[in-house]
Amino acid sequence: MHAYESEFREPLINGMDKNYTKITDDLVAPTERNSPTWWIATLITGAGTLYFVFCLFWTVWFGIGTWGLNKTIGWAWDITNFVWWIGIGHAGTLISAILLLFRQRYRTGINRAAEAMTIFAVICAGMFPVFHMGRVWDAPFIFPLPNTRGPLWVNFNSPLLWDVFAISTYFSVSVLFWYSGLMPDFATIRDRSKGKLRRWIYNILAFGWQGTAKQWQRFESLALVLAGLSTPLVLSVHTIVSFDFATSVIPGWHTTIFPPYFVAGAIFSGFAMVETLMLITRKVFKLEDYITINHIESMNKIIVLTGSIVGIAYITEMIIAWYSGYLYEQFAFYNRALGKYFWAYAWMMGCNVISPQLYWFKSMRRNVYVTFILSIFVNIGMWFERFVIIVTSLADDFLVSSWAYFSPTWVDWGIYVGSLSLFLFLFLLFARFFPVIAIAEVKSIFRTSSEVAKAERAKAEGATHGGFILRGAFNKD
Amino acid sequence: MAETTLPNKFVVGLWDHEEVYLHAVEHIRHKGIEIYDSLTPFPVHGLEDALGLKETRLHTAGFMFGATGATLALSFMTWVMTTNYPINFGGKPYWPVPSFIPITFEMTVLFAAWGMTLTYLVRNKLWPGRVPRIYDKRTTDDRFALVFNAENLNEAQIAELKEVCRKEGAVEVKDRVFTPDEQL
C-alpha cells in the first residue's frame, strides 16, 4: 500500500518509542503547558511591538520627514525592510507548496511553522510601503475603488500596482493554505482537551472538523490545488517586487536578471529564517525527533544552492555592467563595490556568497550550531543585499551635486526593530496555542519514513535476505 | 446537539493500524455490509477507493472560479483603460495587454483559492462553532473508525456486525447512541 522507501534514506521521525499516540502527545504538548520563559519572551516582544506602533504613530503624526530619507535617497530602509520581509515570507510557501508538489516528505516537519512565518513576515512587510505613503488614510486607494474624481483609476501599467495585487493575493492565499491544514490538527487538540472552555475554543478553531473519508478526500484535493496555485504565485510575487526596480531607469536597478535573482534570494533568506526559528523551537519544545538533523541538512542544501545562485547573479551583474559599455551602469556597480557603501557590499558578499559555501561539507550541514550562526549571517547578508541595491543605486545618481548619504534616524531603527518584535511576538503566540508541526501530516509519513517503520521493514527483509539488517545504520547522530 | 433527521444509533469499530483497517474496509464492503461513515486521524491512501467514494469535483470548481477571476480582471482593466477613463500614459497604447498579465494572473489565483476554499468549507459542512458528531474522541488521535448505522438493526444483527469487525482486526467495537442533548 505504501510507497517503498529506500532503507538508505534516513528516517524523518526518530525514536523507536514512536506510534500515533506518542506523536499526538509530543506535538500537542507545547500547547498544553505553561512556561515562564514563554511569558518573558512574549512580554519583551510585546513591548517591542508597542514601540513599533509608537514609531508608526510618530511617523504619521509628524510625516516621513522623521525618517532619514532625503531628496536624493527617497527609498531606503523602508523598502529594504519591505523586500527583506517579503523574501523571508517566501520560504513558507516554498516549503509547503513546492515541496508538496515534489513529494518531499521532509516538508511535513517544518511546513506548518514555515507557513505561519510567511504570514507574519508578509504582515511586517506590508507595513513599510503603507506607512511610506505618509497619508496612511489614503491607503485604500491603492486598490481600484470607485471614486468621485473622474472616476480616476489606478495605473494598471505600473509594477507598483501589480505589487498591491501580488502581495494581497499572496497574503490571503497563504492564510487559506495554512488554515485549511490547521483544522484537522485543531480537532486533535479539541478531542484531547479536558476543560470545557478549551474544547469549545478549539472546536471553533477546528470549524467542527471530524475527519471523515470524504472530508479528507476534499482536503487532499484542496491542498494539492492550493499548492499548485501557490507555486507560480510565490514566484510571481518576488518577480513583481523585482519589477518595482527593474522597470525603472536607475542604473543598478534596470536589469533583466532581477526576477530570478530576487526569487533565489527570497528562498535563500526564507530558509535561513525558518532555520533560525525552528532550531530554537525544536530545542525549547523538545521536537528533535520530528525536526531531525536530516531536515536541517536538507534545508542547508537548499541554502547553499540558492546562495550560490545569488552569488552568480552578483557577478553576472558586474560583468554585464562592464560589457554594456554604458558609463552610468558601470559607475553604479563600481561605486557599489568600492564606493562609500563598500562596507555594505562587503557584508552582502561575505554573508550571502562566501559563508554558505561551508555547506559543501557534510559535517557543516549537519552541525546545529554552525547552521544557527550561518542562518543569522544569511539574514544579515540578505538585508544588506536589499540595502545595497536600493541605497547605493540612489545615493550617487546622475548629478554629482545631488549625491547624498543615508543615515537612519531613531524612527527608522524603531520601525525596523519593532517589526522584528512584531514578527517574533506573533510567532510566539502561534507556538504557544497552535500545533507548530502538522500533526496529521507527520502521521501520514509514519509508515514510510519513521525509524520504527524502517526497522520493521529491515527486520522483515532481513528474514528473507539471510539476516542482512541495516538497523542502526542511520543512528550516527 | 444531535440533528433530528439523522440516525442516532450506531455501531463503531476502531482499528489501530491503517493497513489492517484498509483490508477490513474492503472485506466488509465485499460482504455487502453498508458503511455509514469512516473516520481517520489523517488521510489514508486508498481509502476512498476501498469505500467506493466518487472522485471529488472540487478541483473543477477551482478551475471555474479561476476562469471567473481571469475574465473579471481582464474585462475590468479593459473597460477602465479604454472606455471609462482612457488616459494617455506617455504615448503607450490604451489597451496594453502585456501590462494586464500580472494582475490577471493574481486575480485568477485569488478567485480560484478563495472560491475553492469556500466551496470546500460548505461541502464539508465546516464553519466556526459547528458542533460535530464525535463518534469517538480517538479518531483524531490514533484510531481508525468505521461507523455503521444501527437504527434498524435488531440485537442479533448488531452482535453479528460486531463479530465481523472483530474478525477483521478491530481493536475495539462499541455502541454509540447520540442523545438530543449531546454535548461537544
Interface residues (C-beta under 8 A of the other chain):
Chain A: M1 H2 N19 Y20 T21 T24 P144 G150 P151 L152 W153 N155 F156 N157 P159 L161 W162 F165 A166 T169 S172 V173 L176 F177 S180 M183 P184 A187 T188 R190 D191 R192 R199 W200 N203 I204 L205 F207 G208 W209 Q210 G211 T212 A213 K214 Q215 W216 Q217 R218 F219 E220 S221 L222 L224 V225 L226 L229 S230 P232 L233 S236 I240 F243 A440 E441 K443 S444 R447
Chain B: D16 E18 E19 L22 D37 S38 L39 T40 P41 F42 P43 V44 H45 G46 L47 E48 L51 L53 T56 L58 H59 G62 G66 F76 M77 V80 M81 N84 Y85 I87 F89 K92 P96 S99 F100 P102 I103 F105 E106 M107 V109 L110 A112 A113 W114 M116 T117 Y120 L121 R123 N124 K125 L126 W127 P128 G129 R130 V131 P132 R133 I134 K137 R138 T139 T140 D141 D142 L184
